[in-house]
Amino acid sequence: MNTLRKIQLGKSGLQVPVIAVGCMRLSALSKKDAEIFINTALEHGANFFDHADIYGAGACEQIFADAINMNDTIREKIILQSKCGIVPGKMYDFSKEHILKSVEGILKRLKTDYLDVLLLHRPDALIDPEEVCEAFDKLHSCGKVRYFGVSNHNPMQIQLLQRYLNYPIIANQLQLSITNASMISSGINVNMLNQQAVNRDGSVLDFCRLNDITIQPWSPFQYGFFEGVFLDNDKFPVLNAKINELAYKYNVSNTTIALAWILRHPANMQPVTGTMNVSRLMECFKAADIFLTREEWYQIYLAAGYTLP
Ligand SMILES: NC(=O)c1ccc[n+]([C@@H]2O[C@H](COP(=O)([O-])OP(=O)(O)OC[C@H]3O[C@@H](n4cnc5c(N)ncnc54)[C@H](OP(=O)(O)O)[C@@H]3O)[C@@H](O)[C@H]2O)c1
């Protein structure tokens, strides 16, 4: 297998692997298994790791740092992204105080002096963008965060924030899979009266493309909101038949085809995987080498139940 190809992350100038390794489920692994998992990723050029302060209530970042045996030499070889702003079950908090405190915790758990990318996890209804700006300025000037982005934000929210920030928003992490593709289907059904035309995100896909903000699709294999995996799932017989047919054609697994469908979109997205299984991770990486035809991409789209007006 080739080493993962790279893309530019937003306006950052950072060259990053086209697939990010999500660490939300890392606390399910023993230290030894986490070590194997992370080292296998690195051997394939997957050196971009996605964290959040809330994953495993902080345990995922801790396990990561221990498993990779964090030191200065290793730190230079990897790209670390984490998120803050969620206080689980209670509120979203983009106050300066919370952002600064969260980053301190993240750096401590990850055993590093700096984050490459910090994302604001979910929009805070009480956001004061000037306060966020103060927090970001402080974090950037003391070298604790190199680049900033958001997650689950719509275009107006990004514009509001960007108006006050001194740094470009470089990434927006959003839920996107074949079965959760309303950001794509709404663009195909402009001005139609059907359900697929409902624009739930303010045209975030086109907005991000227009503004060089890299979309990082999260939960690329889940349907609903963490309801389960659509692959090999009886609820999606037509979709699975099509994916399996293409898997046979390309001599890869259905996992590879499902991720190749996201990567085929010309927006240069950087999907974030969630598997903790090493062989499945390899199947994900293979997707970077598959380029589905236009016809195949649409066949999968239609097999998922979407229609063309
Ligand atoms: N920004 C946000 O709001 C947000 C929200 C959620 C997640 N995320 C990020 O996105 C990453 C991915 O999320 P996710 O874990 O929900 O994504 P996912 O890759 O769609 O789901 C992974 C889960 O599905 C299981 N799975 C079963 N069959 C699979 C198959 N054939 N292929 C792939 N996975 C299969 C995996 O189990 P095995 O481990 O056994 O393979 C794992 O438990 C997270 O780690 C996190 O970094 C961000």
The ligand as a Gaussian input file, in Angstrom:
#p B3LYP/6-31G(d) Opt

LIG

0 1
 N      -16.739000      16.938000      15.462000
 C      -17.646000      16.140000      15.952000
 O      -18.719000      16.593000      16.433000
 C      -17.403000      14.668000      15.943000
 C      -18.431000      13.765000      16.309000
 C      -18.145000      12.402000      16.271000
 C      -16.891000      11.963000      15.873000
 N      -15.902000      12.846000      15.546000
 C      -14.557000      12.400000      15.098000
 O      -14.767000      11.525000      14.002000
 C      -14.110000      10.281000      14.265000
 C      -14.912000       9.202000      13.605000
 O      -16.190000       9.056000      14.235000
 P      -16.867000       7.633000      14.375000
 O      -16.020000       6.770000      15.213000
 O      -18.258000       7.826000      14.773000
 O      -16.746000       7.154000      12.848000
 P      -16.975000       5.822000      12.030000
 O      -15.669000       5.526000      11.393000
 O      -18.142000       6.077000      11.156000
 O      -17.373000       4.667000      13.061000
 C      -16.411000       3.860000      13.668000
 C      -17.113000       2.808000      14.482000
 O      -17.826000       1.934000      13.614000
 C      -17.351000       0.602000      13.808000
 N      -17.368000      -0.159000      12.547000
 C      -18.039000      -1.312000      12.370000
 N      -17.924000      -1.735000      11.121000
 C      -17.160000      -0.851000      10.489000
 C      -16.695000      -0.789000       9.154000
 N      -16.974000      -1.707000       8.238000
 N      -15.931000       0.257000       8.808000
 C      -15.635000       1.214000       9.728000
 N      -16.049000       1.186000      11.012000
 C      -16.819000       0.150000      11.392000
 C      -15.968000       0.763000      14.371000
 O      -15.648000      -0.422000      15.077000
 P      -14.151000      -1.011000      15.081000
 O      -13.366000      -0.116000      15.957000
 O      -14.317000      -2.370000      15.616000
 O      -13.687000      -1.009000      13.649000
 C      -16.139000       1.960000      15.260000
 O      -16.760000       1.586000      16.487000
 C      -14.004000      10.209000      15.783000
 O      -12.936000       9.402000      16.223000
 C      -13.766000      11.649000      16.135000
 O      -12.387000      11.945000      15.992000
 C      -16.164000      14.191000      15.560000

